[in-house]
Amino acid sequence: MNVVTDIMSEINEVMSLIDEKELDNALPYFDKNKRIFVTGAGRSGFQGKGFAMRLMHIGYTDYVMGETITPSIQSGDTWVAISGSGTTKGIIADTKVAKEKGLSIVVLTSNRHSELAQLADCVIVVPGATKTGTGIKSIQLLSSLFDQTVHITLDALALKIANRDHTSNEDAFKGHVNVE
């Protein structure tokens, strides 16, 4: 058993099932005149932080829920919720509040029929295995396959946004931290 080869095979399988039209459908929800709020629990939250960082690099005003500098949400903002299972109670509860307050909801999940997905204006299905057993089965622990492939999917979405906005790598670098 070659674990690295097996993991890469799983990642390739999931990524081949990503519907790029779903990424394209998400593009209108990302507008530099809107604030973007990103949420996810555990490792999904880590992937969300990476996406928020990339959005900042390409010129967006965005926040990660739960951070001390995150302001109140307002009607017209965009809410990005990440949950492999789509059943994470805190993420569902917060997304309900965001919907009630008039935010546009973009959800990334492995389960199109989950409660979280039902709250969305736009769903991006990332069918990697999760801790609850949804998605393509994996040799990896818990939701590792979902986490890996949602990271790649979010990077693909960020690239589509940057390309649409004509934001170059050099432009993005200007937003990168310069005190290192």
Sine and cosine of phi, psi and omega as CSV:
sin_phi,cos_phi,sin_psi,cos_psi,sin_omega,cos_omega
0.00,0.00,0.84,-0.54,0.09,-1.00
-0.97,-0.23,0.98,-0.19,-0.13,-0.99
-0.87,0.49,-0.69,0.73,-0.03,-1.00
-0.89,0.46,-0.72,0.70,0.02,-1.00
-0.89,0.46,-0.67,0.75,0.00,-1.00
-0.90,0.43,-0.67,0.74,0.02,-1.00
-0.90,0.44,-0.71,0.70,0.01,-1.00
-0.89,0.46,-0.59,0.81,0.05,-1.00
-0.90,0.44,-0.66,0.75,0.05,-1.00
-0.89,0.45,-0.72,0.70,0.01,-1.00
-0.87,0.50,-0.73,0.69,0.02,-1.00
-0.87,0.49,-0.63,0.78,0.02,-1.00
-0.89,0.46,-0.75,0.67,-0.01,-1.00
-0.89,0.45,-0.73,0.68,-0.05,-1.00
-0.89,0.45,-0.49,0.87,0.03,-1.00
-0.94,0.35,-0.28,0.96,-0.01,-1.00
-0.99,-0.13,-0.09,1.00,0.04,-1.00
-0.92,0.39,0.77,-0.63,0.03,-1.00
-1.00,0.02,0.96,-0.27,-0.07,-1.00
-0.88,0.47,-0.37,0.93,0.08,-1.00
-0.90,0.44,-0.54,0.84,0.05,-1.00
-0.91,0.41,-0.60,0.80,0.07,-1.00
-0.91,0.41,-0.69,0.72,0.03,-1.00
-0.89,0.46,-0.61,0.79,0.03,-1.00
-0.91,0.42,-0.42,0.91,-0.01,-1.00
-0.98,0.18,-0.38,0.93,-0.11,-0.99
-0.80,0.60,-0.68,0.73,-0.02,-1.00
-0.88,0.47,-0.32,0.95,-0.01,-1.00
-0.99,0.17,-0.13,0.99,0.00,-1.00
-0.93,-0.37,0.96,-0.26,-0.08,-1.00
-0.68,-0.73,0.71,-0.70,-0.06,-1.00
-0.91,0.41,-0.20,0.98,0.07,-1.00
-1.00,0.03,-0.05,1.00,0.02,-1.00
-0.92,-0.39,0.53,-0.85,0.14,-0.99
-1.00,0.04,0.52,-0.85,-0.03,-1.00
-0.86,-0.51,0.75,-0.66,0.02,-1.00
-0.90,-0.44,0.78,-0.62,-0.07,-1.00
-0.91,-0.42,0.71,-0.70,0.00,-1.00
-0.64,-0.77,0.52,-0.86,0.07,-1.00
-0.05,-1.00,0.46,-0.89,0.00,-1.00
-0.98,-0.22,0.49,-0.87,0.08,-1.00
0.85,0.52,-0.72,-0.70,-0.04,-1.00
-0.92,0.38,-0.49,0.87,0.11,-0.99
-0.88,0.47,-0.61,0.79,0.06,-1.00
-0.90,0.43,-0.62,0.79,0.06,-1.00
-0.88,0.47,-0.67,0.74,0.02,-1.00
-0.90,0.43,-0.62,0.79,0.04,-1.00
-0.89,0.46,-0.63,0.77,0.04,-1.00
-0.89,0.46,-0.64,0.77,0.05,-1.00
-0.89,0.46,-0.65,0.76,0.04,-1.00
-0.91,0.42,-0.70,0.72,0.02,-1.00
-0.87,0.49,-0.64,0.77,0.03,-1.00
-0.88,0.48,-0.71,0.71,0.00,-1.00
-0.91,0.42,-0.64,0.77,0.07,-1.00
-0.86,0.52,-0.67,0.74,0.04,-1.00
-0.87,0.49,-0.67,0.74,-0.01,-1.00
-0.87,0.50,-0.53,0.85,-0.05,-1.00
-0.99,-0.15,0.27,0.96,0.21,-0.98
0.99,-0.15,0.28,0.96,-0.01,-1.00
-0.99,-0.11,0.44,-0.90,0.12,-0.99
-0.99,-0.11,0.95,-0.32,-0.08,-1.00
-0.61,-0.79,0.35,-0.94,-0.09,-1.00
-0.64,-0.77,0.45,-0.89,0.10,-0.99
-0.96,-0.26,0.82,-0.58,0.00,-1.00
-0.88,0.47,0.66,-0.75,0.01,-1.00
0.99,-0.12,-0.21,0.98,0.04,-1.00
-0.99,0.15,0.44,-0.90,-0.09,-1.00
-0.93,0.36,-0.38,0.92,-0.03,-1.00
-0.99,-0.14,0.18,0.98,-0.02,-1.00
-0.98,0.18,0.84,-0.54,-0.01,-1.00
-0.99,0.16,0.01,-1.00,0.06,-1.00
-0.93,0.38,0.49,-0.87,0.06,-1.00
-1.00,0.07,0.47,-0.88,-0.04,-1.00
-0.67,-0.74,0.44,-0.90,0.08,-1.00
-0.78,0.62,0.68,-0.73,0.00,-1.00
0.99,-0.13,-0.28,0.96,0.07,-1.00
-0.95,0.30,0.20,-0.98,0.08,-1.00
-0.93,-0.37,0.69,-0.73,-0.01,-1.00
-0.90,-0.43,0.82,-0.57,0.04,-1.00
-0.92,-0.39,0.91,-0.42,-0.02,-1.00
-0.92,-0.39,0.73,-0.69,-0.03,-1.00
-0.85,-0.53,0.85,-0.53,0.08,-1.00
-0.41,-0.91,0.90,-0.45,0.00,-1.00
-0.81,0.58,-0.77,0.63,-0.03,-1.00
-0.97,0.23,-0.46,0.89,-0.10,-1.00
0.97,0.26,0.25,0.97,-0.05,-1.00
-0.84,-0.54,0.13,0.99,-0.03,-1.00
-0.91,0.41,0.92,-0.40,-0.17,-0.99
-0.82,0.57,-0.73,0.68,-0.03,-1.00
-0.90,0.43,-0.63,0.78,0.01,-1.00
-0.93,0.38,-0.65,0.76,0.04,-1.00
-0.89,0.45,-0.74,0.68,-0.03,-1.00
-0.87,0.50,-0.71,0.70,0.00,-1.00
-0.92,0.39,-0.61,0.79,0.00,-1.00
-0.92,0.38,-0.57,0.82,0.09,-1.00
-0.87,0.48,-0.69,0.73,0.03,-1.00
-0.89,0.46,-0.70,0.71,0.01,-1.00
-0.86,0.51,-0.66,0.75,0.01,-1.00
-0.91,0.42,-0.70,0.71,0.02,-1.00
-0.87,0.49,-0.53,0.85,-0.02,-1.00
-1.00,0.08,0.03,1.00,0.11,-0.99
1.00,0.00,0.38,0.93,0.06,-1.00
-0.99,0.10,0.48,-0.88,0.17,-0.99
-0.98,0.19,0.70,-0.72,-0.12,-0.99
-0.92,-0.38,0.85,-0.52,0.12,-0.99
-0.92,-0.40,0.80,-0.60,-0.05,-1.00
-0.86,-0.51,0.69,-0.72,0.18,-0.98
-0.91,-0.41,0.83,-0.56,-0.08,-1.00
-0.40,-0.92,0.29,-0.96,0.11,-0.99
-1.00,0.00,-0.18,0.98,-0.13,-0.99
-0.86,-0.51,0.99,-0.12,-0.02,-1.00
-0.86,0.52,-0.40,0.92,-0.07,-1.00
-0.98,-0.17,0.14,0.99,-0.03,-1.00
-0.94,0.33,0.27,-0.96,0.04,-1.00
-0.87,0.49,-0.64,0.77,0.01,-1.00
-0.89,0.45,-0.72,0.70,-0.01,-1.00
-0.87,0.49,-0.55,0.84,-0.01,-1.00
-0.92,0.39,-0.35,0.94,0.02,-1.00
-0.99,0.11,-0.19,0.98,-0.19,-0.98
-0.99,0.13,0.52,-0.85,0.24,-0.97
-1.00,0.09,-0.44,0.90,-0.03,-1.00
-0.56,-0.83,0.80,-0.60,0.01,-1.00
-0.90,-0.44,0.73,-0.69,0.14,-0.99
-0.90,-0.43,0.91,-0.41,-0.03,-1.00
-1.00,0.02,0.83,-0.56,0.06,-1.00
-0.88,-0.47,0.99,-0.14,-0.23,-0.97
-0.99,0.15,0.58,0.81,0.07,-1.00
-0.98,0.21,0.47,-0.88,-0.01,-1.00
-0.84,0.55,0.60,-0.80,0.06,-1.00
-0.84,-0.54,0.13,-0.99,-0.03,-1.00
-0.90,0.43,-0.39,0.92,-0.02,-1.00
-1.00,-0.04,0.01,1.00,0.07,-1.00
1.00,-0.10,-0.01,1.00,0.07,-1.00
-0.97,0.23,0.32,-0.95,0.04,-1.00
0.99,0.14,0.04,-1.00,-0.01,-1.00
-0.90,0.44,0.71,-0.71,-0.03,-1.00
-0.90,0.44,0.44,-0.90,-0.10,-0.99
-0.60,-0.80,0.46,-0.89,0.14,-0.99
-0.98,0.18,-0.21,0.98,-0.11,-0.99
-0.99,0.10,0.29,-0.96,-0.02,-1.00
-0.95,0.31,0.62,-0.79,0.16,-0.99
0.71,0.71,-0.88,-0.48,-0.10,-1.00
-0.96,-0.28,0.43,0.90,-0.05,-1.00
-0.82,0.58,-0.69,0.72,-0.04,-1.00
-0.91,0.42,-0.65,0.76,0.07,-1.00
-0.89,0.46,-0.72,0.69,-0.04,-1.00
-0.86,0.51,-0.71,0.70,-0.01,-1.00
-0.89,0.45,-0.72,0.70,-0.10,-1.00
-0.98,0.18,-0.46,0.89,0.09,-1.00
-0.94,0.34,-0.55,0.84,0.08,-1.00
-0.88,0.48,-0.75,0.66,0.01,-1.00
-0.89,0.45,-0.66,0.75,0.01,-1.00
-0.88,0.47,-0.69,0.72,0.02,-1.00
-0.92,0.40,-0.58,0.81,0.09,-1.00
-0.91,0.42,-0.62,0.78,0.05,-1.00
-0.90,0.43,-0.67,0.75,0.04,-1.00
-0.89,0.45,-0.69,0.72,0.03,-1.00
-0.88,0.48,-0.63,0.78,0.03,-1.00
-0.92,0.40,-0.66,0.75,0.05,-1.00
-0.88,0.47,-0.66,0.75,0.03,-1.00
-0.90,0.45,-0.73,0.68,-0.01,-1.00
-0.88,0.48,-0.69,0.73,0.02,-1.00
-0.89,0.45,-0.68,0.73,0.02,-1.00
-0.87,0.49,-0.63,0.77,-0.05,-1.00
-1.00,0.07,-0.01,1.00,-0.04,-1.00
0.86,0.50,0.66,0.75,0.04,-1.00
-0.99,-0.11,0.89,-0.46,-0.04,-1.00
-1.00,0.09,0.17,-0.99,0.10,-1.00
-0.87,0.49,-0.61,0.79,0.03,-1.00
-0.90,0.43,-0.66,0.75,0.06,-1.00
-0.88,0.48,-0.71,0.70,-0.01,-1.00
-0.89,0.45,-0.60,0.80,-0.01,-1.00
-0.89,0.46,-0.52,0.85,0.02,-1.00
-0.89,0.45,-0.45,0.89,0.03,-1.00
-1.00,0.03,-0.11,0.99,-0.04,-1.00
-0.97,0.25,0.54,-0.84,0.02,-1.00
-0.78,0.62,0.67,-0.74,-0.01,-1.00
-0.86,-0.51,0.27,0.96,0.10,-0.99
-0.86,-0.51,1.00,0.04,-0.01,-1.00
-0.74,-0.67,0.00,0.00,0.00,0.00
